[in-house]
Amino acid sequence: MQVSKRKVNKNLKNQFHQLLYQVIADIHNPKEAGSFLDGLLKKTELNMITKRLAIAYYLDKGRRYEDIKTNLAVSSATISTIAERMKKKRGFEIALKKIQAEEWAERWAEKITRTFKRKK
């Protein structure tokens, strides 16, 4: 599918953007999110979005460009573009904070589980 060059009414466009944002906000779990994205996006589109997030994740972890290029099969230009977007837009910041919170919760759940196993 290609993006049409014809302009959509701005108000209508905004309404449907809000509809999409609301649908995303109402998704309750990873399985539901996967079903939604699999139905909405082509595999290449999903891979592109996934790689963008992975690049941001690796950059946030301090990985070097060469390492990211090798592991994700992306160009330096793509990495640079994501790095610039990370500075200018909040989207990656929001996503990375959610990932960090999940990683933190998993680490603590593991520590708590180990602690209670030892006490038995």
C-alpha positions as CSV (number, residue, x, y, z in Angstrom):
1,M,0.0,0.0,0.0
2,Q,1.2,3.5,-0.8
3,V,0.4,6.7,0.9
4,S,-1.9,8.8,-1.2
5,K,-0.6,12.2,-2.3
6,R,-4.1,13.6,-2.0
7,K,-4.7,15.6,1.2
8,V,-7.2,14.4,3.8
9,N,-9.3,17.0,5.7
10,K,-7.2,18.1,8.6
11,N,-10.0,17.7,11.2
12,L,-10.8,14.2,9.9
13,K,-7.1,13.3,10.0
14,N,-6.8,14.5,13.6
15,Q,-9.9,12.5,14.6
16,F,-8.5,9.3,13.2
17,H,-5.1,10.0,14.8
18,Q,-6.9,10.3,18.1
19,L,-8.8,7.1,17.4
20,L,-5.6,5.3,16.8
21,Y,-4.0,6.7,19.9
22,Q,-7.0,5.6,22.0
23,V,-6.9,2.1,20.5
24,I,-3.3,1.8,21.4
25,A,-3.9,3.2,24.9
26,D,-6.7,0.6,25.4
27,I,-4.6,-2.4,24.6
28,H,-4.1,-4.4,27.7
29,N,-1.4,-7.0,27.1
30,P,1.4,-8.0,24.7
31,K,-0.7,-10.7,23.0
32,E,-3.4,-8.2,22.3
33,A,-0.8,-5.7,21.1
34,G,0.7,-8.3,18.8
35,S,-2.6,-9.2,17.3
36,F,-3.4,-5.6,16.7
37,L,0.0,-4.8,15.1
38,D,0.0,-8.0,13.0
39,G,-3.4,-7.1,11.6
40,L,-2.6,-3.4,11.0
41,L,1.0,-3.6,9.6
42,K,2.8,-5.6,6.9
43,K,5.7,-7.7,8.2
44,T,8.2,-5.2,6.8
45,E,6.5,-2.3,8.5
46,L,6.5,-4.1,11.8
47,N,10.2,-5.0,11.4
48,M,11.0,-1.4,10.6
49,I,9.3,-0.2,13.8
50,T,10.8,-3.0,15.8
51,K,14.3,-2.1,14.6
52,R,13.8,1.6,15.4
53,L,12.9,0.7,19.0
54,A,15.8,-1.8,19.2
55,I,18.2,0.9,18.0
56,A,16.9,3.3,20.6
57,Y,17.2,0.6,23.3
58,Y,20.7,-0.2,22.4
59,L,21.7,3.5,22.2
60,D,20.1,4.1,25.6
61,K,22.3,1.2,26.9
62,G,25.4,2.9,25.5
63,R,26.1,0.4,22.7
64,R,28.4,1.5,19.9
65,Y,27.2,2.1,16.4
66,E,29.2,-0.7,15.0
67,D,27.7,-3.2,17.5
68,I,24.2,-2.0,16.6
69,K,24.9,-2.2,12.9
70,T,26.1,-5.7,13.2
71,N,23.4,-7.0,15.5
72,L,20.4,-5.3,13.9
73,A,21.6,-5.2,10.2
74,V,21.0,-1.5,9.9
75,S,23.1,1.4,8.5
76,S,24.9,4.1,10.5
77,A,22.6,6.6,8.8
78,T,19.6,4.8,10.3
79,I,21.2,4.7,13.7
80,S,22.0,8.4,13.5
81,T,18.5,9.3,12.5
82,I,17.1,7.4,15.5
83,A,19.7,9.1,17.8
84,E,18.5,12.5,16.5
85,R,14.8,11.7,17.0
86,M,15.6,10.5,20.5
87,K,16.9,14.0,21.2
88,K,14.0,15.9,19.6
89,K,10.9,13.7,20.2
90,R,9.4,12.2,23.4
91,G,8.2,9.0,21.8
92,F,11.4,7.0,22.4
93,E,11.7,8.4,25.9
94,I,8.3,7.2,26.8
95,A,8.9,3.7,25.3
96,L,12.3,3.4,27.0
97,K,10.9,4.4,30.4
98,K,8.3,1.7,30.1
99,I,11.0,-0.8,29.1
100,Q,13.2,0.2,32.0
101,A,10.3,-0.1,34.4
102,E,9.5,-3.6,33.2
103,E,13.2,-4.6,33.5
104,W,13.3,-3.2,37.0
105,A,10.2,-5.1,38.0
106,E,11.5,-8.3,36.5
107,R,14.8,-8.0,38.4
108,W,13.0,-7.4,41.7
109,A,10.6,-10.2,41.1
110,E,13.5,-12.5,40.6
111,K,15.3,-11.3,43.7
112,I,12.1,-11.7,45.8
113,T,11.5,-15.2,44.4
114,R,15.1,-16.2,45.3
115,T,14.9,-14.7,48.8
116,F,11.7,-16.7,49.6
117,K,13.1,-19.9,48.1
118,R,16.2,-19.7,50.4
119,K,14.0,-19.2,53.5
120,K,12.2,-22.5,53.0
